C-alpha cells in the first residue's frame, strides 16, 4: 500500500481552499431583491459554516435532503457548501417545472428543508400542501425583505438563521463516497429520475472540467455562469470556481440581454456558460445597440446544439471563443467538449469549424463508445452511427430509488450507461449527436416530452390520434408540432385544441402549431413511426418563423 495521507475528497475542501488561498477574491451577486451584493470567498466559507450549524439546529441529520428553488446567487452557493459539507444532500429543483412535477420530485427525494428565493414565494405557497416530507420552509433573504403575510407555516428567514450562529463549526471528515447532491432528469418519459452524486465523483468532475482542454478555468478568469444552478449544478462551475479561486459573478433571475451585458461589462467577465437561447438574446441586444464586449473572451455552450451561425457570430464578430459541449444529468454533467489539437489547428479553417460544431472529445474520467442494438461496438469512422454509451468516474450506475441498473454491455463487457442519444465518432475521437433514441424536443435547453403532449391531445374528445415531433426553430432550436387525426364528424380547430392545453402543462411546452391529417404512419407493431413523420414535415415552417 502507498504511504500517503488519507484525505477524503470532500466538497468542503473546495471552499476551505478558496477561503484560505483566495479569501479576498470577490463573489458578486445580482440579487432577487434588486441590488448588487458583494463579498469574498472567505465570507462565503464562514456563512456556509453558519448554515451548517443552523441546519443542525433545525434537526437535520446526515443524509437528509436540503432542497432549493432558487436562481444563481450567493445564498444558493452557501447552500451548496453548507449542506453537502455537513454530510447533508443538496437537492436543486428547477422552478420552471410544472408545480405538480416539482411536488413529485420533492416528495420522491423526501426533502426535509426547502429554501427558496423571494420571487418564488407564490409558487412555494401553492406547492406547500403537497410537500409531505418538508418540515421547514426558509426564505432566502434578510428580515427587511421578509413577506408581511404568507400561508407558509413557520416560515424562516435565511439570514436570521445564519446570524444566530457563531461559525465555530469544523467541517467534518467522512467517506468520500457519501452522497453530496441529487439532481433529477427532465422526465422525458414518465416521472423524472434522480441522479445522486458523491463527494468523490463531484471532486473528480471539478478537477477534470477545469482543465485547459475542458472549460479552461483559471484564477485569472472572472466567471459568470448563466446556466442555472438548478441545471446539473450549473455544470459544476460553483465548484470549479472555488477550486481555482477566481472571481465569481452570479446573475440571479436577470437573464435578459441588457442585464447580462451590463453585468459582463461592469464586472469584467471573461468566461461564461449557458444554453444557446441565452446567447441569442444577448447577441440580439448587442447587435441592436452596436455594442462590443471588452473582456468577454470565451463561453461554453451546451444543453442543446449550438447553431453554427451563432458560433460564427460570437467568434468572428465579437471575438468570443465558443466551446461546444455535451453532457447529461447522469454524467454530472460534462462528457465531451470540442477543443482542437495541435494537428487539427493546421487544418483549413472550414475543416476546423466543422470539428468545432461537433460535440467534441471526452475529458479524462469519461470513456465513450457507439454500439448497435445488439450491443456490438461500431467503428470510429465518422460515418457509422449508433447508440452512444459512456462510463466513468462521475457517471451514475443507478437512479435514486430504483432497484434495477440501467447499465448495459458492450461487446460482452458490462458497465456502460446508455445515453439515449445516437451519435457518430470520427477517427480523432470527435463525437457528434445525429439523432435521439427518445423523441424528446429540446427547446432552449429545456426538454419537452412528446409523449406528455400526445397524452394531453388524446384526452380531447374530438381527437382520434395524435403525434408530436420537433420542428426547427431559429430561437429555441426546436419547438413541438402537433399532428392530429380528428374524430369523424367533429369541427375541431387549431385554436380550440391548443386552448385545451391551458392548465394541463406549462405554457412554454404548448405546441407551436397543429396540423390535421387523414393518416399517421405506423410501424408493423402498431407504433407511431416518428421517423417517417419527421421526414414528412422536415420542411414545415412554424407560425412566425
HUHU-V599326 format. One record per residue. N is the residue number from 1. PHI is phi in radians with two decimals (* if undefined). Layout:
n->N phi->PHI
n->N phi->PHI
This chain:
n->1 phi->*
n->2 phi->-1.18
n->3 phi->-2.03
n->4 phi->-2.04
n->5 phi->-1.05
n->6 phi->-1.57
n->7 phi->-1.74
n->8 phi->-1.18
n->9 phi->-1.41
n->10 phi->-2.18
n->11 phi->-0.97
n->12 phi->-1.06
n->13 phi->-1.14
n->14 phi->-1.18
n->15 phi->-1.34
n->16 phi->-1.10
n->17 phi->-1.10
n->18 phi->-1.08
n->19 phi->-1.17
n->20 phi->-1.40
n->21 phi->-1.99
n->22 phi->-2.48
n->23 phi->-1.04
n->24 phi->-1.65
n->25 phi->-1.26
n->26 phi->-1.37
n->27 phi->-2.11
n->28 phi->-2.01
n->29 phi->-2.24
n->30 phi->-1.60
n->31 phi->-1.44
n->32 phi->-1.02
n->33 phi->-1.18
n->34 phi->1.93
n->35 phi->-1.84
n->36 phi->-1.81
n->37 phi->-1.92
n->38 phi->-2.22
n->39 phi->-2.75
n->40 phi->-2.14
n->41 phi->-1.07
n->42 phi->-1.10
n->43 phi->-1.17
n->44 phi->-1.11
n->45 phi->-1.18
n->46 phi->-1.09
n->47 phi->-1.17
n->48 phi->-1.15
n->49 phi->-1.19
n->50 phi->-1.07
n->51 phi->-1.12
n->52 phi->-1.01
n->53 phi->-1.09
n->54 phi->-1.11
n->55 phi->-1.14
n->56 phi->-1.13
n->57 phi->-1.14
n->58 phi->-1.39
n->59 phi->1.74
n->60 phi->-1.20
n->61 phi->-2.15
n->62 phi->-0.83
n->63 phi->1.66
n->64 phi->-1.14
n->65 phi->-1.65
n->66 phi->-1.96
n->67 phi->-1.64
n->68 phi->-2.26
n->69 phi->-2.16
n->70 phi->-2.77
n->71 phi->-1.65
n->72 phi->-1.39
n->73 phi->-2.70
n->74 phi->-1.17
n->75 phi->-1.18
n->76 phi->-1.08
n->77 phi->-1.05
n->78 phi->-1.10
n->79 phi->-1.19
n->80 phi->-0.86
n->81 phi->-1.51
n->82 phi->-1.15
n->83 phi->-1.37
n->84 phi->-1.07
n->85 phi->-1.13
n->86 phi->-1.79
n->87 phi->1.26
n->88 phi->-1.68
n->89 phi->-2.06
n->90 phi->-1.41
n->91 phi->-2.14
n->92 phi->-1.50
n->93 phi->-2.05
n->94 phi->-1.33
n->95 phi->-1.24
n->96 phi->-1.44
n->97 phi->-1.23
n->98 phi->-1.13
n->99 phi->-0.88
n->100 phi->-1.09
n->101 phi->-1.27
n->102 phi->-1.05
n->103 phi->-1.07
n->104 phi->-1.08
n->105 phi->-1.09
n->106 phi->-1.09
n->107 phi->-1.25
n->108 phi->-1.13
n->109 phi->-1.36
n->110 phi->1.00
n->111 phi->-1.08
n->112 phi->-1.72
n->113 phi->-2.12
n->114 phi->-2.21
n->115 phi->-1.80
n->116 phi->-2.57
n->117 phi->-1.34
n->118 phi->-1.00
n->119 phi->-1.27
n->120 phi->-1.80
n->121 phi->-0.97
n->122 phi->-1.03
n->123 phi->-1.13
n->124 phi->-1.16
n->125 phi->-1.07
n->126 phi->-1.20
n->127 phi->-1.34
n->128 phi->-0.83
n->129 phi->-1.10
n->130 phi->-1.63
n->131 phi->-1.60
n->132 phi->-1.24
n->133 phi->-1.75
n->134 phi->-1.25
n->135 phi->-1.80
n->136 phi->-2.43
n->137 phi->-1.86
n->138 phi->-2.18
n->139 phi->-1.45
n->140 phi->-1.42
n->141 phi->-2.79
n->142 phi->-1.80
n->143 phi->-1.07
n->144 phi->-1.11
n->145 phi->-1.88
n->146 phi->-1.12
n->147 phi->-1.11
n->148 phi->-1.20
n->149 phi->-2.40
n->150 phi->-2.77
n->151 phi->-1.52
n->152 phi->-1.27
n->153 phi->-1.27
n->154 phi->1.03
n->155 phi->-1.02
n->156 phi->-1.80
n->157 phi->-1.73
n->158 phi->-0.98
n->159 phi->-1.11
n->160 phi->-1.12
n->161 phi->-1.03
n->162 phi->-1.24
n->163 phi->-1.12
n->164 phi->-1.39
n->165 phi->-1.86
n->166 phi->-1.71
n->167 phi->1.16
n->168 phi->-1.43
n->169 phi->-2.13
n->170 phi->-1.90
n->171 phi->-1.02
n->172 phi->-1.35
n->173 phi->-1.85
n->174 phi->-2.76
n->175 phi->-1.04
n->176 phi->-1.17
n->177 phi->-1.49
n->178 phi->-1.10
n->179 phi->-1.10
n->180 phi->-2.03
n->181 phi->-2.74
n->182 phi->-2.42
n->183 phi->-2.20
n->184 phi->-1.80
n->185 phi->-1.16
n->186 phi->-1.39
n->187 phi->1.17
n->188 phi->-1.22
n->189 phi->-2.36
n->190 phi->1.27
n->191 phi->-1.27
n->192 phi->-1.04
n->193 phi->-2.13
n->194 phi->-1.57
n->195 phi->-1.87
n->196 phi->-1.78
n->197 phi->-1.59
n->198 phi->-1.76
n->199 phi->-1.04
n->200 phi->-1.07
n->201 phi->-1.10
n->202 phi->-1.22
n->203 phi->-1.14
n->204 phi->-1.13
n->205 phi->-1.05
n->206 phi->-1.10
n->207 phi->-1.00
n->208 phi->-1.17
n->209 phi->-1.22
n->210 phi->-1.48
n->211 phi->-1.08
n->212 phi->-0.98
n->213 phi->-1.53
n->214 phi->-2.01
n->215 phi->-1.41
n->216 phi->1.01
n->217 phi->-1.62
n->218 phi->-2.60
n->219 phi->-1.14
n->220 phi->-1.45
n->221 phi->-1.47
n->222 phi->-2.04
n->223 phi->-1.92
n->224 phi->-2.14
n->225 phi->-1.38
n->226 phi->-1.36
n->227 phi->-0.99
n->228 phi->-1.14
n->229 phi->-1.20
n->230 phi->-1.66
n->231 phi->-1.75
n->232 phi->0.82
n->233 phi->0.94
n->234 phi->0.90
n->235 phi->1.01
n->236 phi->1.47
n->237 phi->-1.12
n->238 phi->-1.06
n->239 phi->-1.50
n->240 phi->-1.06
n->241 phi->-1.16
n->242 phi->-1.24
n->243 phi->-1.00
n->244 phi->-1.65
n->245 phi->1.21
n->246 phi->-1.66
n->247 phi->-1.22
n->248 phi->-2.06
n->249 phi->-2.08
n->250 phi->-2.07
n->251 phi->-1.52
n->252 phi->1.10
n->253 phi->-1.49
n->254 phi->-1.57
n->255 phi->-1.95
n->256 phi->-1.28
n->257 phi->-1.00
n->258 phi->-1.11
n->259 phi->-1.10
n->260 phi->-1.15
n->261 phi->-1.03
n->262 phi->-1.09
n->263 phi->-1.25
n->264 phi->-0.99
n->265 phi->-1.32
n->266 phi->-1.18
n->267 phi->-1.78
n->268 phi->1.02
n->269 phi->-1.15
n->270 phi->-1.89
n->271 phi->-2.49
n->272 phi->-2.56
n->273 phi->-2.69
n->274 phi->3.10
n->275 phi->-1.49
n->276 phi->-0.96
n->277 phi->-1.00
n->278 phi->-1.13
n->279 phi->-1.20
n->280 phi->-1.09
n->281 phi->-1.10
n->282 phi->-1.18
n->283 phi->-1.11
n->284 phi->-1.04
n->285 phi->-1.20
n->286 phi->-1.20
n->287 phi->-1.14
n->288 phi->-1.11
n->289 phi->-1.92
n->290 phi->0.92
n->291 phi->-1.80
n->292 phi->-2.32
n->293 phi->-1.64
n->294 phi->-1.62
n->295 phi->-2.27
n->296 phi->-1.22
n->297 phi->-2.05
n->298 phi->-2.77
n->299 phi->-2.55
n->300 phi->-1.74
n->301 phi->-2.05
n->302 phi->-2.63
n->303 phi->1.54
n->304 phi->-2.74
n->305 phi->-1.07
n->306 phi->-1.40
n->307 phi->-1.02
n->308 phi->-0.93
n->309 phi->-1.11
n->310 phi->-1.17
n->311 phi->-1.03
n->312 phi->-1.15
n->313 phi->-1.10
n->314 phi->-1.06
n->315 phi->-1.33
n->316 phi->-1.42
n->317 phi->-1.57
n->318 phi->-2.18
n->319 phi->1.18
n->320 phi->-1.82
n->321 phi->-1.22
n->322 phi->-1.83
n->323 phi->-1.84
n->324 phi->-1.37
n->325 phi->-2.32
n->326 phi->-2.40
n->327 phi->-2.93
n->328 phi->-2.61
n->329 phi->-0.93
n->330 phi->-1.21
n->331 phi->-1.94
n->332 phi->1.37
n->333 phi->-2.09
n->334 phi->-1.25
n->335 phi->-2.06
n->336 phi->-2.41
n->337 phi->-2.49
n->338 phi->-1.59
n->339 phi->-2.21
n->340 phi->-1.46
n->341 phi->-1.54
n->342 phi->-1.01
n->343 phi->-1.12
n->344 phi->-1.25
n->345 phi->-1.24
n->346 phi->-1.54
n->347 phi->-1.27
n->348 phi->-1.01
n->349 phi->-1.02
n->350 phi->-1.19
n->351 phi->-1.26
n->352 phi->-1.04
n->353 phi->-1.11
n->354 phi->-1.10
n->355 phi->-1.18
n->356 phi->-1.18
n->357 phi->-1.42
n->358 phi->-1.36
n->359 phi->-1.40
n->360 phi->1.76
n->361 phi->-1.78
n->362 phi->-1.23
n->363 phi->-1.69
n->364 phi->-1.01
n->365 phi->2.00
n->366 phi->-2.21
n->367 phi->-2.13
n->368 phi->-2.52
n->369 phi->-2.76
n->370 phi->-2.07
n->371 phi->-2.44
n->372 phi->-1.43
n->373 phi->-1.20
n->374 phi->-1.66
n->375 phi->1.39
n->376 phi->-1.72
n->377 phi->-1.13
n->378 phi->-1.86
n->379 phi->-1.23
n->380 phi->-1.60
n->381 phi->-2.09
n->382 phi->1.32
n->383 phi->-2.02
n->384 phi->-1.11
n->385 phi->-2.13
n->386 phi->-2.77
n->387 phi->-1.20
n->388 phi->-1.41
n->389 phi->-2.03
n->390 phi->-2.42
n->391 phi->-2.68
n->392 phi->2.85
n->393 phi->-1.24
n->394 phi->-2.22
n->395 phi->-1.89
n->396 phi->-1.18
n->397 phi->-1.93
n->398 phi->-2.92
n->399 phi->-1.51
n->400 phi->-1.03
n->401 phi->1.38
n->402 phi->-1.80
n->403 phi->-1.62
n->404 phi->-1.80
n->405 phi->-1.61
n->406 phi->-1.43
n->407 phi->-1.19
n->408 phi->-2.21
n->409 phi->-1.83
n->410 phi->-2.20
n->411 phi->0.90
n->412 phi->1.46
n->413 phi->-1.61
n->414 phi->-1.36
n->415 phi->1.66
n->416 phi->-1.93
n->417 phi->-1.63
n->418 phi->-1.43
n->419 phi->-1.33
n->420 phi->1.50
n->421 phi->-1.74
n->422 phi->-1.94
n->423 phi->-2.57
n->424 phi->-1.97
n->425 phi->-2.32
n->426 phi->-1.54
n->427 phi->-1.05
n->428 phi->-1.55
n->429 phi->1.52
n->430 phi->-1.43
n->431 phi->-1.72
n->432 phi->-2.39
n->433 phi->-1.26
n->434 phi->-1.95
n->435 phi->-2.93
n->436 phi->-2.17
n->437 phi->-1.29
n->438 phi->-1.88
n->439 phi->-1.50
n->440 phi->-1.46
n->441 phi->-2.00
n->442 phi->-1.72
n->443 phi->-2.01
n->444 phi->1.04
n->445 phi->1.55
n->446 phi->-1.74
n->447 phi->-1.73
n->448 phi->-2.09
n->449 phi->-1.43
n->450 phi->-1.16
n->451 phi->-1.13
n->452 phi->-1.11
n->453 phi->-1.14
n->454 phi->-1.10
n->455 phi->-1.12
n->456 phi->-1.14
n->457 phi->-1.06
n->458 phi->-1.19
n->459 phi->-1.35
n->460 phi->-1.28
n->461 phi->-1.12
n->462 phi->-1.71
n->463 phi->-1.71
n->464 phi->-1.53
n->465 phi->-2.73
n->466 phi->-2.53
n->467 phi->-2.49
n->468 phi->-2.13
n->469 phi->-2.27
n->470 phi->-1.57
n->471 phi->-2.06
n->472 phi->-1.15
n->473 phi->-2.33
n->474 phi->-1.15
n->475 phi->-1.72
n->476 phi->-1.73
n->477 phi->1.29
n->478 phi->-2.44
n->479 phi->-2.43
n->480 phi->-1.37
n->481 phi->-2.00
n->482 phi->-1.73
n->483 phi->-1.88
n->484 phi->-2.33
n->485 phi->-1.84
n->486 phi->-1.32
n->487 phi->-1.27
n->488 phi->-1.02
n->489 phi->1.44
n->490 phi->-1.71
n->491 phi->-2.07
n->492 phi->-1.08
n->493 phi->-1.98
n->494 phi->-1.01
n->495 phi->-1.12
n->496 phi->-1.15
n->497 phi->-1.25
n->498 phi->-1.15
n->499 phi->-1.13
n->500 phi->-1.11
n->501 phi->-1.35
n->502 phi->-0.99
n->503 phi->1.43
n->504 phi->-1.69
n->505 phi->-2.47
n->506 phi->-1.04
n->507 phi->-0.99
n->508 phi->-1.23
n->509 phi->-1.65
n->510 phi->-1.08
n->511 phi->-0.94
n->512 phi->-1.36
n->513 phi->-2.75
n->514 phi->-2.20
n->515 phi->-2.10
n->516 phi->-1.65
n->517 phi->-2.25
n->518 phi->-1.59
n->519 phi->-2.65
n->520 phi->-2.02
n->521 phi->-1.15
n->522 phi->-2.23
n->523 phi->-1.41
n->524 phi->-1.14
n->525 phi->-1.66
n->526 phi->1.63
n->527 phi->-1.46
n->528 phi->-1.11
n->529 phi->-1.57
n->530 phi->-1.10
n->531 phi->-1.06
n->532 phi->-1.15
n->533 phi->-1.13
n->534 phi->-1.08
n->535 phi->-1.16
n->536 phi->-1.09
n->537 phi->-1.92
n->538 phi->-1.11
n->539 phi->-1.81
n->540 phi->-1.23
n->541 phi->-1.85
n->542 phi->-1.21
n->543 phi->-0.98
n->544 phi->1.46
n->545 phi->-1.70
